[in-house]
Amino acid sequence: MSVVEQGVLGDPLAELSRFRGVFYDCLTGRSDALFELADAVLCTDGPVKTLVGLALAPEHRRGHGALYGALNRGRLDVARLRAELAGLPLPHAAGGRLVLAVDVSPWLRPDADTSDARSFCHTYGRGDAKHQMIPGWPYSWIVALESGRTSWVAPLDAVRLRPGDDLAAVTAAQLRDLIERLVAAGQWSPGEPPVLIVADAGYDVMRLAYLLRDLPVEILGRLRSDRVMRRPAPTRAEFALANPAGGRPPKHGSEFIFKDARTWGAPDAETKAETTRYGTAHAQSWDRLHPELQGRAAWRDHPGQLPVIEGTVIRLQVDHLPSGGDPKPLWLWWSRPTASPAEADLAWQTFLRRFDIEHFFRMIKQTLGWTAPRLREAKAADRWTWLIVAAHTQLRLARPMAVDLRRPWEKPAEPNKLTPARVRRGFRHLRARTSTPAGVPKPSRPGPGRPPGSKNRRPANRYDVGLLLVTGEPYRRPAHHKVGTKPRRTG
């Protein structure tokens, strides 16, 4: 009998037990094997290095064949699991508002010629620490951030980007669906502060704000230091006063060049704050700045006149960095057109919490083994990704009950301040106190397999890495594939 069935409500153990039951119900095909696979990820000793190694965990009572069969042929109700994640208690960042971080993390598969739907993923720091484009499966993640310095986030959604996908359009659709689920779950109601979405420099935050302009959200993103913005266009009275001879009024105001301080003018808000890690943080903000859009790239097919997307530009300069590097200025764009000094301060402080998603990526890759399996099919990779999301969510629900099983060389942690990896060490003991809906495996015999010495007469298809040319046409390799194989498809 589960803890929820015993009527213990509001208890962390009851909430964990309830989520495990709902997660099992979301597994509609080969549910027992998939559920025990997620338990093996949570309870195995040490980081997950290989997928087949999870079959040796005591929590996985089935063979390695059932493990691979569950990932390749299992079924998962992703829509129901997404709704369940949106209904769980979510953290709120500074200011008491819901803050979501979006980012793309790649699952690199450079040698997987038989895997489809691969794209070139931007990576940095591999090998000789250069920017490289490596084939793989890029995933767009959305997580809820907490306040203060922490390595905890609440993953809410993950979508695999297909070759040729428009990152801003896919992210906007992903956020729109998530906001609707959060509103339906009661996480946001009218009258509360808008949901703040933070993004890094790889996103077109202005276009993202335009695509989500009808939702109760605000976009805060980092900009490159070579950007040029525009001030608001002068009114007719101001233009007539400055141009007595007349003429056509301009559509945009004067330029605001990030690298040219002479074009900045006096800031609308300016603050200085003392920090423990960065020294003095000097923040300046300018209201109602917008980019001068051109009718090309993503705006090529925009109907009618191009919009003017105004926002607040924030420049942050600190004395030093914890790593000892050169503290270059940080430029941010906020979809709120005007901001007071206190609001601008809170904006850049909230943006710094975006880096917590990097700790999340490191944890699921190095500890939970998100990118460890060498799966062939992209659909199997999607199932494994959602198993990792469910596993991390269970760690977050078990956080208040976790006991610090620290190593002798580790520092003691404060109560409820354990990292996800240290909560995972004691999850096996918590699992014994929760419900385990997976059934006992039935005895069976392995199939005969392919006769020894026989050759594989059905070789796997080979796929090119998805790539779109400047003309919008898909890239195709010359037709010089090996004899006996099927023609390669473009991603």
C-alpha positions in Angstrom: 0.0 0.0 0.0 1.4 3.4 -0.9 1.7 6.3 1.5 -0.9 8.2 -0.4 -3.4 5.4 0.1 -2.8 5.5 3.8 -4.1 9.1 3.9 -0.9 10.9 4.8 -1.3 14.1 2.8 1.1 17.0 2.6 4.1 14.8 3.5 7.1 14.8 1.1 7.2 11.0 1.2 3.5 10.9 0.2 4.1 13.3 -2.7 7.1 11.2 -3.9 5.0 8.1 -3.7 2.1 9.8 -5.6 4.4 11.0 -8.4 5.9 7.5 -8.8 2.4 6.1 -9.3 1.5 8.8 -11.8 4.8 8.3 -13.6 4.1 4.5 -13.9 0.6 5.3 -15.3 2.3 7.5 -18.0 4.2 4.4 -19.2 1.8 2.8 -21.6 4.1 0.2 -23.2 6.6 -2.0 -21.4 5.9 0.0 -18.3 7.5 -2.4 -15.8 10.8 -2.4 -17.6 10.9 1.4 -18.1 9.9 2.1 -14.5 12.6 -0.2 -13.2 15.1 1.4 -15.6 14.4 4.8 -14.0 14.8 3.3 -10.6 18.2 1.8 -11.6 19.3 5.2 -12.7 18.5 6.6 -9.3 19.8 3.8 -7.1 22.9 2.5 -8.9 26.2 3.2 -7.2 28.3 6.0 -8.8 27.7 7.8 -12.1 25.9 6.0 -15.0 28.6 5.2 -17.5 26.8 2.6 -19.7 23.2 1.7 -20.3 23.7 -2.0 -20.1 25.4 -1.6 -16.7 22.0 -0.6 -15.3 20.8 -4.1 -15.8 23.1 -5.2 -12.9 21.4 -2.9 -10.4 19.2 -4.8 -7.9 16.3 -2.4 -8.7 16.3 -3.7 -12.3 15.0 -7.2 -12.0 14.9 -7.9 -15.8 17.7 -8.8 -18.2 19.6 -6.4 -20.5 17.4 -7.5 -23.4 14.3 -6.1 -21.7 16.2 -2.9 -21.0 17.0 -2.2 -24.6 13.6 -3.5 -25.7 11.8 -1.1 -23.4 13.7 1.9 -24.8 13.3 0.9 -28.4 9.7 -0.3 -28.3 8.2 1.1 -25.2 5.6 3.9 -25.1 5.3 6.9 -22.9 2.4 9.4 -22.6 4.5 12.6 -22.7 1.5 14.9 -22.6 0.3 13.5 -19.3 3.8 13.6 -17.8 4.2 17.2 -18.9 0.9 18.1 -17.2 2.0 16.3 -14.0 5.3 18.2 -13.9 3.5 21.5 -14.3 1.2 20.7 -11.4 4.0 19.9 -8.9 5.1 22.6 -6.4 7.5 24.8 -8.3 10.3 27.1 -6.9 10.1 30.9 -7.3 13.0 33.1 -7.7 13.7 36.5 -6.1 10.6 38.8 -6.1 8.2 35.8 -5.6 7.7 35.4 -9.4 8.0 32.3 -11.5 11.3 32.3 -13.5 11.9 29.9 -16.4 15.2 29.3 -18.1 15.5 28.1 -21.7 18.6 26.6 -23.2 19.8 24.0 -25.7 22.0 21.1 -24.7 23.4 18.6 -27.3 23.5 14.9 -27.1 26.6 14.4 -29.3 26.5 11.5 -31.8 29.4 12.2 -34.2 29.9 8.5 -35.3 26.3 7.4 -35.4 25.8 7.2 -39.2 22.8 4.9 -38.8 21.0 7.4 -36.5 18.5 9.7 -38.2 17.5 13.3 -37.4 21.0 14.4 -36.4 22.0 18.1 -36.6 25.2 20.0 -36.2 25.5 21.0 -32.6 27.6 23.9 -31.5 30.1 22.9 -28.8 32.9 24.6 -27.0 35.8 23.3 -25.0 36.3 19.9 -26.7 39.8 18.9 -27.6 41.8 22.1 -28.1 39.0 24.3 -26.7 37.7 25.7 -30.0 34.2 26.3 -31.2 33.2 23.2 -33.1 30.1 21.9 -34.8 29.6 18.2 -33.9 26.7 16.0 -35.2 24.2 15.1 -32.5 20.7 15.5 -31.2 20.1 19.0 -29.7 17.4 19.3 -27.1 15.6 22.5 -26.0 15.1 22.5 -22.2 12.9 24.6 -20.0 13.4 24.6 -16.2 12.1 26.6 -13.3 14.8 28.4 -11.3 15.2 28.9 -7.6 16.4 31.9 -5.7 20.0 32.1 -4.4 23.0 30.1 -5.3 21.9 26.5 -5.9 22.3 23.6 -8.3 18.6 22.7 -8.1 16.2 23.4 -10.9 12.8 21.9 -11.8 12.8 20.5 -15.4 9.5 21.1 -17.0 9.9 20.3 -20.7 12.4 18.9 -23.2 12.0 19.0 -27.0 14.4 17.5 -29.6 15.3 20.0 -32.3 15.0 18.6 -35.8 17.3 19.5 -38.7 16.4 22.9 -40.1 14.2 23.9 -37.1 13.9 27.6 -36.3 15.1 27.8 -32.7 13.0 30.9 -31.9 9.8 29.4 -33.4 10.3 26.1 -31.7 11.1 27.7 -28.3 8.1 30.0 -28.6 5.7 27.1 -29.3 7.3 25.1 -26.4 6.9 28.0 -24.0 3.4 28.7 -25.2 2.3 25.2 -24.4 4.1 25.3 -21.0 2.5 28.6 -20.0 -0.9 27.2 -20.8 -0.2 24.1 -18.7 1.0 26.3 -15.8 -2.1 28.4 -15.9 -4.3 25.4 -16.0 -2.4 23.9 -13.0 -2.9 27.2 -11.0 0.8 28.1 -11.0 -0.1 31.6 -12.3 -3.3 33.6 -12.1 -4.3 37.1 -13.3 -2.9 39.8 -11.1 0.4 38.1 -10.4 3.7 39.3 -11.9 4.3 38.0 -15.4 6.4 34.9 -15.8 10.0 35.8 -16.4 11.9 33.9 -19.1 15.7 34.2 -19.2 17.8 33.1 -22.1 21.4 33.3 -23.2 22.9 35.1 -26.2 22.1 32.2 -28.6 18.4 33.3 -28.7 16.8 36.1 -30.6 15.1 37.5 -27.5 13.4 40.3 -29.4 11.7 37.9 -31.8 10.9 35.6 -28.9 9.2 38.5 -27.1 7.2 39.3 -30.3 6.0 35.7 -30.7 4.9 35.5 -27.1 3.5 39.1 -26.8 -0.1 37.8 -26.0 1.1 35.8 -23.0 1.7 37.0 -19.4 5.5 36.6 -19.8 8.6 38.9 -20.0 11.8 38.0 -21.8 15.2 38.7 -20.4 18.2 37.7 -22.4 21.9 38.4 -22.9 23.0 40.3 -26.0 26.3 40.3 -27.8 28.6 43.3 -27.2 28.6 44.3 -30.9 24.9 45.0 -31.1 23.4 48.3 -32.3 20.0 49.4 -31.0 17.7 52.3 -31.8 16.0 54.9 -29.7 12.3 55.7 -30.2 11.4 57.8 -33.2 10.7 61.5 -32.5 7.1 62.6 -32.4 5.7 64.9 -35.1 6.1 67.9 -32.9 9.7 67.1 -32.1 10.5 66.4 -35.7 8.9 69.6 -36.9 10.8 71.6 -34.3 14.1 70.1 -35.3 13.4 70.3 -39.1 11.6 73.5 -40.0 12.1 72.8 -43.7 10.0 69.7 -43.3 10.7 66.2 -44.7 9.8 62.6 -44.0 9.8 61.7 -40.3 12.2 58.8 -39.5 11.0 55.4 -38.4 13.7 55.1 -35.8 15.6 57.3 -33.4 19.3 57.8 -33.0 21.7 54.8 -32.7 22.7 53.2 -29.5 26.0 51.4 -30.2 27.2 49.1 -27.5 30.8 49.5 -28.3 30.6 53.3 -28.5 30.0 55.0 -25.2 29.5 58.3 -26.9 26.1 57.1 -28.3 24.8 56.0 -24.9 23.8 59.3 -23.3 22.7 59.5 -19.7 21.2 56.3 -18.4 17.6 56.2 -17.2 18.6 54.2 -14.1 22.0 53.6 -12.5 22.9 51.6 -9.4 25.9 50.3 -7.6 25.8 47.3 -5.3 28.5 45.4 -3.3 28.6 41.7 -3.9 30.7 38.9 -2.2 31.8 37.3 -5.5 32.1 40.1 -8.0 33.0 43.2 -5.9 31.1 46.3 -6.9 28.4 45.7 -9.5 27.7 48.8 -11.5 24.4 48.6 -13.4 23.1 51.1 -16.0 19.8 50.8 -17.9 18.3 52.7 -20.9 14.6 52.5 -21.6 12.7 52.0 -24.8 15.5 50.7 -27.0 14.7 48.5 -30.0 16.5 46.8 -32.9 16.1 48.0 -36.4 14.6 45.0 -38.1 15.2 44.1 -41.7 13.0 42.1 -44.1 15.3 39.1 -44.3 16.1 35.9 -42.4 13.3 35.2 -39.9 11.4 38.4 -40.8 11.4 37.7 -44.6 7.8 36.5 -44.7 6.4 38.8 -42.1 3.2 40.3 -43.3 2.8 44.0 -43.2 5.2 46.5 -41.7 8.0 45.2 -39.4 7.2 45.7 -35.7 9.1 47.9 -33.3 9.9 45.8 -30.3 10.9 48.1 -27.4 12.7 47.0 -24.2 15.1 48.0 -21.5 18.9 47.6 -22.2 20.9 46.9 -19.0 24.7 47.1 -18.9 26.4 45.3 -15.9 30.1 45.9 -15.1 31.7 44.1 -12.1 35.2 44.5 -10.5 36.4 40.9 -10.8 35.2 37.4 -11.6 35.5 34.4 -9.2 37.7 32.6 -11.8 40.1 35.5 -12.1 39.3 36.3 -15.7 38.8 39.6 -17.4 35.4 41.0 -16.3 33.8 42.1 -19.5 30.5 44.0 -19.4 27.3 42.1 -19.6 24.6 43.4 -21.8 21.0 42.4 -21.2 17.7 43.2 -23.0 14.4 43.1 -21.1 11.1 43.1 -22.9 9.7 45.6 -20.3 10.0 49.0 -22.0 10.9 50.9 -18.8 12.4 49.9 -15.5 13.1 51.6 -12.2 16.5 51.3 -10.6 15.2 48.6 -8.2 13.7 46.6 -11.1 16.8 46.8 -13.2 18.9 45.5 -10.2 16.5 42.6 -9.7 16.6 41.8 -13.4 20.4 41.3 -13.6 20.4 39.5 -10.3 17.7 37.1 -11.6 19.6 36.6 -14.9 22.6 35.3 -12.9 20.4 32.5 -11.7 20.2 31.3 -15.3 23.6 29.6 -14.9 22.0 27.1 -12.5 20.8 25.3 -15.6 24.4 24.6 -16.5 24.7 22.7 -13.2 21.6 20.7 -14.2 23.1 19.8 -17.6 26.3 18.7 -15.9 24.4 16.6 -13.4 22.2 14.7 -15.8 25.1 14.1 -18.2 27.9 13.2 -15.7 25.8 11.5 -12.9 22.5 10.3 -14.4 24.1 9.4 -17.7 21.7 11.3 -20.1 24.1 11.1 -23.0 25.8 7.8 -22.0 23.6 5.4 -24.1 24.5 4.8 -27.7 21.0 4.6 -29.0 20.2 4.3 -32.7 16.7 5.7 -33.0 15.9 9.3 -32.1 12.5 8.2 -30.6 14.4 5.9 -28.2 16.5 8.9 -27.2 13.3 10.9 -26.5 12.1 8.1 -24.2 15.4 8.0 -22.4 15.3 11.8 -22.0 11.9 11.7 -20.3 13.1 8.9 -18.0 15.9 11.2 -16.9 13.4 14.1 -16.4 11.3 11.8 -14.2 14.3 10.6 -12.3 15.5 14.1 -11.6 12.0 15.1 -10.5 12.0 12.3 -8.0 15.3 13.5 -6.6 13.8 17.0 -6.1 10.7 15.6 -4.3 13.0 13.5 -2.1 15.2 16.5 -1.2 13.5 17.3 2.1 13.9 13.7 3.3 17.5 13.1 2.2 20.2 12.2 4.6 23.7 13.5 4.0 25.8 10.4 3.2 28.9 12.4 2.6 32.4 11.1 1.8 35.1 11.6 4.5 36.7 14.3 2.4 33.5 16.3 1.7 32.3 19.2 3.8 29.0 18.7 5.8 26.0 20.2 4.1 23.2 22.2 5.8 19.8 20.6 6.1 17.9 20.7 2.8 21.0 22.1 1.1 22.2 18.8 -0.4 23.1 18.7 -4.1 21.1 16.4 -6.4 24.1 14.0 -6.6 24.2 13.7 -2.8 20.5 13.2 -2.6 20.8 10.4 -5.1 23.2 8.5 -2.8 20.5 7.8 -0.3 17.6 7.4 -2.7 17.7 3.6 -2.4 16.6 3.8 1.2 13.8 6.2 0.4 12.7 4.0 -2.5 12.1 1.1 0.0 9.6 3.4 1.8 7.6 4.3 -1.3 5.3 2.4 -3.6 6.8 0.4 -6.4 4.0 -0.4 -8.9 6.2 -2.4 -11.3 5.2 -6.1 -11.4 7.5 -9.0 -10.8 9.1 -10.2 -14.0 7.8 -13.5 -15.4 10.3 -16.3 -16.2 11.2 -16.5 -19.8 13.9 -17.8 -22.2 15.9 -15.8 -24.6 15.2 -16.2 -28.3 17.6 -18.1 -30.5 18.9 -15.0 -32.3 20.7 -15.1 -35.6 22.4 -18.4 -36.3 26.1 -18.4 -35.7 28.2 -17.6 -38.8 25.3 -16.1 -40.8 25.7 -12.6 -42.2 23.4 -9.7 -41.6 21.2 -9.5 -44.7 19.4 -6.3 -43.6 22.0 -3.6 -43.0 20.9 -0.5 -41.3 20.3 2.7 -43.3 22.8 5.5 -43.3 21.7 9.1 -42.8 23.4 12.4 -43.6 23.6 15.0 -40.9 20.7 17.5 -41.3 21.8 20.7 -42.9 20.0 23.4 -44.8 21.8 25.6 -47.3 21.4 29.4 -47.6 18.8 28.9 -50.3 16.7 26.8 -47.9 17.3 23.6 -49.8 18.5 20.5 -48.0 22.1 19.5 -48.4 22.6 16.2 -50.2 25.8 14.2 -50.5 26.8 12.7 -53.9 25.2 9.3 -54.6 28.2 7.1 -54.0 26.8 4.9 -51.3 28.0 1.3 -50.9 26.5 -1.4 -53.0 23.8 -3.3 -51.2 22.6 -0.4 -49.0 19.7 1.8 -49.4 20.1 5.4 -50.6 20.8 7.8 -47.8 18.1 10.2 -46.7 18.6 13.8 -45.8 17.8 14.8 -42.3 
